[in-house]
Amino acid sequence: MLMHILYESIRKLVGDIDVAKKLTKRQTNALRRHSRHHTKKHMKFMRAQMRKGKTFTQAHKAAMKKVGR
């Protein structure tokens, strides 16, 4: 109960807090296969985007645009 009140108070001050989601086994496998063709920087960016809720394709397009191959 106390944690909930504390969380709500912080949320009002800071705004919605982005909670990083874990990747599914399917996403992890897809990223592992994908990593053969791309740099560590590209993969790190994609993982971060997918944890925020983007799909594999959305994360890939954003990574290509921002950090390249």
Secondary structure, DSSP 8 states (H G I E B T S, - for coil): -HHHHHHHHHHHHH-S--------HHHHHHHHHHGGGS-HHHHHHHHHHHHTT--HHHHHHHHHHHT--
